[in-house]
Amino acid sequence: MKKLKYIICDLDGTLLNDKKTISPKQVSYIRELRKRKGVRFGFASGRTLNSLLPLAEEMGLLDVCDVLVANNGVDIYDVKDKKNTQTLLVSVEDIQEIIRMMEPYKDFMNVIIHSKGGLYGLCETERIHRVMKMNHYSNEQYHSLYEGGYDPAARVSLLFDAERLSDVEKVVADSRFPSDIQAFQSDVDIYDLTRKGVSKANGVELYVSRFGDTLEEVIAFGDSGNDREMMKRVGVSVAMNNAIDEILQIADYVTEKTNNEDGVMEFLKTMEQRF
């Protein structure tokens, strides 16, 4: 049984509570544990790097983060070196094909991408503006997908109201996406389409390999579909008490507390002997 050297946390539904914040005592505990045990700490999220960097600073955790794995593993940002490595972008041609396929369902499902010019969507909605605020875009940085002008992107996201999930699942299941595209639910109201081979697991693996380490030395926390491969491949996988059934079934452990009850911190307290 190898010593654990890395703590990797999903954010939404995991480290963050339902109000998208983190308690000060959980921040203090992570900082103290990292210093005392010498472990490396980071996030693995479906969020963009534009969202993760200011969020980590707002939470008071940027100074204790070693790595930010963003866009489900497409971006691997080394916080100390301030260097980002990017892998497996969705091509413009694949984006255009996905738009064509999803356009008939735009009455209940929006399509967005993050590109160098800002955020591109099929239609401008209140939800779009919430996403823009989260990613620190100005209003002028919204563009219509119909206008083109975007670059290859980390992912194509399908946004919808949570109560329409079954409709979206049927559309995704029945759609014949380009052969190199995979689809998975990343939040209660988001489906992400990425290149095959993109995963949080691969992003984390790329980071730890720089130090001669493997995923066996990682403990990871998650709650949703985009955590699936990470849960399967790390040394210790921990599902939040509030996780979806699929993640609860494949994880090594399940926290006693939910994301609203500092579940990550409470579980780590029981595992300190492994670091």
C-alpha positions as CSV (number, residue, x, y, z in Angstrom):
1,M,0.0,0.0,0.0
2,K,1.7,3.2,-1.2
3,K,1.8,6.4,0.7
4,L,-0.6,9.0,-0.6
5,K,1.1,12.1,-1.9
6,Y,-1.7,14.0,-3.7
7,I,-5.2,15.2,-2.7
8,I,-7.4,16.0,-5.7
9,C,-10.9,17.4,-5.3
10,D,-13.7,18.0,-7.7
11,L,-15.3,21.3,-6.8
12,D,-19.1,21.6,-7.5
13,G,-20.9,19.1,-5.3
14,T,-17.7,18.0,-3.6
15,L,-15.4,20.6,-2.1
16,L,-17.9,23.4,-2.6
17,N,-21.3,23.4,-0.9
18,D,-24.5,24.0,-2.7
19,K,-24.0,27.8,-2.4
20,K,-20.7,27.4,-4.3
21,T,-18.7,28.4,-1.2
22,I,-16.3,26.6,1.2
23,S,-16.2,26.9,4.9
24,P,-13.3,28.7,6.5
25,K,-12.6,25.7,8.8
26,Q,-12.2,23.4,5.7
27,V,-9.8,25.9,4.1
28,S,-7.8,26.0,7.3
29,Y,-7.7,22.3,7.7
30,I,-6.5,21.7,4.1
31,R,-3.8,24.4,4.5
32,E,-2.6,22.8,7.8
33,L,-2.7,19.2,6.5
34,R,-0.7,20.1,3.4
35,K,2.0,21.8,5.5
36,R,2.1,19.1,8.1
37,K,2.1,16.1,5.8
38,G,3.9,17.6,2.7
39,V,1.1,16.5,0.4
40,R,0.3,18.3,-2.9
41,F,-3.3,19.6,-3.3
42,G,-5.4,20.5,-6.3
43,F,-8.7,20.8,-8.0
44,A,-10.0,18.6,-10.9
45,S,-13.0,20.3,-12.4
46,G,-15.2,20.7,-15.5
47,R,-14.8,24.4,-15.0
48,T,-12.6,26.5,-17.2
49,L,-9.2,27.8,-16.0
50,N,-10.7,31.4,-16.2
51,S,-13.1,30.3,-13.5
52,L,-10.8,28.2,-11.4
53,L,-8.0,30.7,-10.8
54,P,-10.1,33.5,-9.4
55,L,-12.2,31.0,-7.5
56,A,-9.2,29.5,-5.8
57,E,-8.1,32.9,-4.8
58,E,-11.5,33.9,-3.5
59,M,-11.6,30.7,-1.4
60,G,-8.2,31.5,0.1
61,L,-6.8,28.3,-1.4
62,L,-4.7,29.5,-4.3
63,D,-1.6,29.6,-2.2
64,V,-2.0,26.0,-1.2
65,C,-3.1,24.7,-4.6
66,D,-0.3,22.9,-6.5
67,V,-2.3,22.1,-9.6
68,L,-5.6,23.1,-11.3
69,V,-7.0,20.4,-13.7
70,A,-9.6,22.3,-15.7
71,N,-12.0,21.5,-18.5
72,N,-12.3,17.9,-17.3
73,G,-8.5,17.4,-17.9
74,V,-7.9,19.4,-21.1
75,D,-6.0,22.1,-19.1
76,I,-3.3,21.2,-16.5
77,Y,-2.2,24.3,-14.8
78,D,0.9,24.2,-12.5
79,V,0.2,26.9,-10.0
80,K,3.8,27.3,-8.8
81,D,5.3,27.6,-12.3
82,K,2.2,29.4,-13.7
83,K,2.4,27.2,-16.7
84,N,-0.6,25.6,-18.5
85,T,-0.5,22.5,-20.6
86,Q,-3.4,21.9,-22.9
87,T,-4.4,18.6,-24.6
88,L,-7.0,17.2,-27.0
89,L,-9.1,20.2,-28.1
90,V,-12.4,19.7,-30.1
91,S,-11.8,20.8,-33.7
92,V,-13.8,23.5,-35.3
93,E,-15.2,21.0,-37.7
94,D,-16.5,18.8,-34.9
95,I,-18.0,21.8,-33.1
96,Q,-19.9,22.7,-36.3
97,E,-21.2,19.2,-36.6
98,I,-22.4,19.1,-33.0
99,I,-24.1,22.5,-33.5
100,R,-25.9,21.1,-36.5
101,M,-27.1,18.0,-34.6
102,M,-28.2,19.9,-31.5
103,E,-29.9,22.9,-33.1
104,P,-33.3,21.2,-33.4
105,Y,-33.4,20.9,-29.6
106,K,-32.5,24.5,-28.8
107,D,-36.0,25.1,-27.2
108,F,-34.8,23.2,-24.2
109,M,-31.0,22.9,-24.6
110,N,-28.4,25.5,-25.3
111,V,-25.0,24.8,-26.8
112,I,-21.9,26.8,-25.7
113,I,-18.2,26.8,-26.1
114,H,-15.4,28.8,-24.5
115,S,-12.9,30.2,-27.0
116,K,-10.2,32.9,-27.1
117,G,-12.8,35.5,-28.0
118,G,-15.1,34.7,-25.1
119,L,-18.2,32.6,-24.8
120,Y,-20.2,31.4,-27.8
121,G,-23.7,30.2,-27.6
122,L,-26.7,29.2,-29.8
123,C,-28.9,31.7,-28.0
124,E,-28.3,34.4,-25.3
125,T,-30.1,33.6,-22.1
126,E,-30.0,34.5,-18.4
127,R,-28.1,31.2,-17.8
128,I,-25.5,32.3,-20.4
129,H,-24.9,35.5,-18.4
130,R,-24.4,33.5,-15.2
131,V,-21.8,31.3,-16.9
132,M,-20.1,34.5,-18.3
133,K,-20.0,36.0,-14.8
134,M,-18.5,32.8,-13.3
135,N,-15.8,32.9,-16.0
136,H,-15.1,36.6,-15.6
137,Y,-16.3,37.5,-19.1
138,S,-17.6,41.0,-20.0
139,N,-21.0,41.3,-21.8
140,E,-19.0,42.2,-25.0
141,Q,-17.4,38.8,-24.9
142,Y,-20.6,36.9,-25.8
143,H,-20.9,35.8,-29.4
144,S,-23.3,33.8,-31.4
145,L,-22.1,30.4,-32.6
146,Y,-23.8,31.2,-35.9
147,E,-21.3,33.9,-36.5
148,G,-18.3,31.6,-36.3
149,G,-14.9,33.0,-35.6
150,Y,-14.1,30.6,-32.7
151,D,-11.1,28.4,-32.3
152,P,-10.8,24.7,-31.3
153,A,-12.2,24.4,-27.8
154,A,-11.7,22.3,-24.7
155,R,-15.3,21.1,-24.8
156,V,-18.8,21.7,-26.1
157,S,-21.3,22.1,-23.3
158,L,-25.1,21.4,-23.4
159,L,-26.9,23.5,-20.9
160,F,-30.5,22.7,-19.8
161,D,-32.9,22.9,-17.0
162,A,-32.4,20.0,-14.6
163,E,-36.0,18.8,-15.0
164,R,-35.3,18.2,-18.7
165,L,-32.5,15.8,-18.0
166,S,-34.3,12.8,-19.3
167,D,-35.0,14.6,-22.6
168,V,-31.3,15.5,-22.9
169,E,-30.2,12.0,-22.1
170,K,-32.4,10.7,-24.9
171,V,-31.0,13.2,-27.4
172,V,-27.4,12.4,-26.4
173,A,-28.0,8.6,-26.5
174,D,-29.7,8.8,-30.0
175,S,-27.1,11.2,-31.5
176,R,-24.3,10.0,-33.7
177,F,-21.6,12.4,-32.7
178,P,-18.2,12.6,-34.6
179,S,-16.3,9.4,-33.9
180,D,-13.6,11.1,-31.7
181,I,-16.2,12.7,-29.4
182,Q,-17.4,11.4,-26.1
183,A,-20.4,12.7,-24.0
184,F,-20.9,12.7,-20.2
185,Q,-23.0,14.5,-17.6
186,S,-20.7,16.9,-15.6
187,D,-23.4,18.6,-13.5
188,V,-27.1,18.3,-12.8
189,D,-27.8,20.6,-15.7
190,I,-24.7,20.2,-18.0
191,Y,-23.6,17.6,-20.5
192,D,-20.1,18.0,-21.8
193,L,-18.8,16.8,-25.2
194,T,-15.0,16.4,-25.4
195,R,-12.4,14.5,-27.4
196,K,-12.1,10.8,-26.5
197,G,-9.1,10.4,-24.2
198,V,-10.0,13.6,-22.2
199,S,-10.6,12.9,-18.5
200,K,-9.7,14.3,-15.2
201,A,-7.7,11.1,-14.6
202,N,-5.4,11.7,-17.6
203,G,-5.0,15.3,-16.5
204,V,-4.0,14.4,-13.0
205,E,-1.8,11.6,-14.3
206,L,0.1,14.0,-16.5
207,Y,0.8,16.2,-13.5
208,V,1.9,13.6,-11.0
209,S,4.2,11.9,-13.6
210,R,6.3,15.0,-13.7
211,F,7.5,14.0,-10.2
212,G,8.0,10.4,-11.0
213,D,4.7,9.4,-9.3
214,T,1.6,7.5,-10.4
215,L,-2.2,7.7,-9.8
216,E,-1.8,5.0,-7.2
217,E,-0.4,7.8,-4.9
218,V,-3.5,10.0,-5.4
219,I,-6.7,10.3,-3.2
220,A,-9.5,11.8,-5.2
221,F,-13.0,13.1,-4.2
222,G,-15.9,13.4,-6.6
223,D,-19.6,13.2,-7.1
224,S,-20.7,13.2,-10.7
225,G,-20.2,11.6,-14.1
226,N,-17.1,13.5,-15.1
227,D,-15.3,12.0,-12.1
228,R,-15.9,8.4,-13.2
229,E,-12.5,7.6,-14.7
230,M,-10.7,9.4,-12.0
231,M,-12.6,7.3,-9.4
232,K,-11.6,4.1,-11.2
233,R,-7.9,4.8,-11.6
234,V,-6.6,6.6,-8.5
235,G,-5.1,4.9,-5.5
236,V,-8.0,5.9,-3.2
237,S,-11.3,7.1,-4.6
238,V,-13.9,8.8,-2.4
239,A,-17.5,9.5,-3.4
240,M,-19.3,12.3,-1.6
241,N,-22.4,11.2,0.4
242,N,-24.4,13.3,-2.1
243,A,-22.8,11.7,-5.2
244,I,-24.8,10.1,-8.0
245,D,-25.4,6.4,-7.8
246,E,-22.8,5.5,-10.4
247,I,-20.0,7.2,-8.4
248,L,-21.3,5.8,-5.1
249,Q,-21.0,2.3,-6.6
250,I,-17.5,2.5,-8.0
251,A,-15.7,4.5,-5.2
252,D,-13.5,2.8,-2.6
253,Y,-15.1,4.9,0.1
254,V,-18.2,7.2,0.7
255,T,-18.0,10.2,3.0
256,E,-20.3,10.2,6.0
257,K,-20.9,13.9,5.5
258,T,-22.2,15.7,2.3
259,N,-20.6,18.6,0.5
260,N,-22.7,20.9,2.7
261,E,-21.2,19.4,5.8
262,D,-17.5,19.7,5.1
263,G,-17.5,16.1,3.9
264,V,-14.0,16.3,2.3
265,M,-12.4,17.6,5.5
266,E,-14.2,15.1,7.8
267,F,-13.1,12.1,5.6
268,L,-9.5,13.3,5.3
269,K,-9.2,13.4,9.1
270,T,-9.8,9.6,9.1
271,M,-7.1,9.0,6.5
272,E,-4.2,11.1,7.9
273,Q,-2.1,8.0,8.6
274,R,-2.0,7.3,4.9
275,F,-0.1,10.5,4.1
